[in-house]
Structures are given as C-alpha cells and as structure tokens.
C-alpha cells in the first residue's frame, strides 16, 4: 500500500483568489482507498472542490466531461493505467494541468509521463504540503496563461478587472458575470453545460440554482449583444 507522511505543519490554504475565479475543481485519480481518503480531506481543506476516481476508466470519463481545473493522477490505476488516461486526454485536446502522483519514481518513468503531457510529477512517499504547493502552482500558471482580454460586442473586455470599454464608454461586470465569461473563455469553444457552469462560477454558500445562470447570461447578452453567448439547445453555452 502506498504511504504518505502528513506533516504537523498547518494546512496551506489555496492561494488562488476564489472570490474572483469561482470554484476550483480538482480530479483525484487514486485507487488506494486509504490514501485517497486522506488526500480528499487535504485538498478539500485547502479550499478545493474535489472529485475522486478509483480506476482509470472512471477517471478518463470524468475528465472527458470537462470542468476540472487540475488533476492529481496516480499511474497505477486499475482498468486503465494512468499513462493511458493521460494519453487519451491529451489526444482529445484536454489541456488542464495534470500532476502525476506515483510510486513509479525512476527517471525514465518521470520522463515518459512528462513527455506524454503531464505538467508535474511527484513520487511516493511524499509530503502533503509539497503536493498542495505543486497543485497550486499549476493552477496559478494556467490562469496566467489565459487570455487577458476579449472582444465583447462593441467592447474590449479586460478579464482581470471586469471593465469593458468602447471609446469613452465603459461598464463594469459583476463578480458572477465576470466568472461566467472567464470560464466560457477558458473552455476555448467547447460547449459548457449549465450544470458545469453552475458548479464553477458560484462561490461556497452561494445559490447554485441553474435558473440563476440563465439570468446572468441574459444580462450579459443585454450588455454585449445576443450573440455574445450562444445557447446550444439541450447542451449548454459557448461564447459566440
């Protein structure tokens, strides 16, 4: 059984600004039930929303559904190996950060994982604080790589400040409106289901009723034009 030593140091909180970015969702793919239980508590305690897969096929299916900001991926998964899961995700164009967590810690296995598209590799046993630091670093890096602005109707929208300008005119998005636009922008043209959008844009404790998404989408269309956000009937939304 894989082991992990938990440091007595205080748990490090997630350093990403959740108020500005919404919920940060992590997929944990780990078949060791004891280790998975500890890691679920660790990641949730650090401010992440975590889903767990105990085998490779389930992990691949969940990841293909989209909506994750990062994945902690064990290589020794049953039914479908972690490397096969990684290959299938990257082949289908999924580019969320992946941190490999594995007892297979030789240099050639590290190289193989990184060459297949992993963003980081942590061998077992490990210190939990190091895992949190690596996941945080990957989420922050990906956020820095994202577009800083986009064209919204007649406006240029700054995705950092939420301020849209057109000549001398300007308007400011609410926090929820900005999180919706940011998330749809990160989807890179992929259709985002209403439930996925709900899970991502609402902070802890906020109302997560699906009809509230429709209200905010309607507000954004009134500001930037009806074609700014496109509804794909029965599937979800995408930026027009």
Secondary structure by P-SEA (a helix, b strand, c coil): cbbbbbbcccccccccccccccbbbbbbbccaaaaaaaaaaaaaaaccbbbbbccaaaaaaaaaaccccccccccccccccaaaaaaaaaaaccccbbbbbcccccaaaaaaaaaacccccccccccaaaaaaaaaaaaaaaaaacccccccccccccccccccccccccccccaaaaaaaaaaaacccccccaaaaaaccccccccccaaaaaaaaaaaaaaccccccccccccccccc
